[in-house]
Amino acid sequence: MTLSKLADLPVFLVIYLFLIRPRIEEDDRVIVGIYYAYMVFVLYQTLSPILFSLPKLFTHPYVSMNWKPFIDILLHHMGAWQEVFLNILLFVPFGFLAGFYHDHSFRKAVAFSFLLSLTIELLQPLISTYRTFDITDIITNVSGGILGYLCWMIYQKIRNSRL
């Protein structure tokens, strides 16, 4: 972990403590706190370092985009299957937590998984020269969001059957 990546964490903490937490109702603080911590983790893993990248934001060329789904797997690139698995796993909590929001709507959970993934993929090449836009990441992230939402549905059925 580099110093440049560590610099982002206090910024996320200040944003939570002074901008987000005061607006949260007392009953929702735990779930919103978990949701925010998860989002910080996702942004930290996918976009960090953000602060140290801002001065270079418009000075490096935008890297080309990969629009061929699963090309790394088809070309037998080392670590391709691991990346697919980790991208799915990264978004499972998002889909699960989305079940608590957005009127418990499957469509909204999928839409927000897609929008978050698309935003990350579009920002990665802007923030770093060693990250690229990859359609496979969007597909696998949304798949993880769907899997997480399905886990939330199972959780709800178990919870409701016990009541």
GIQUIKA-V395531 format. One line per field, one symbol per residue. burial: # if it has 9 or more other C-alpha atoms within 8 Angstrom, else .. Layout:
BEGIN
burial = ???
END
This chain:
BEGIN
burial = ...#####...#.####.###..#....#..##.##.#.#.###..####..#...#.....#..#..#...#......#...##.#############..#.#.#..##..##..##.########.#..######################..........
END
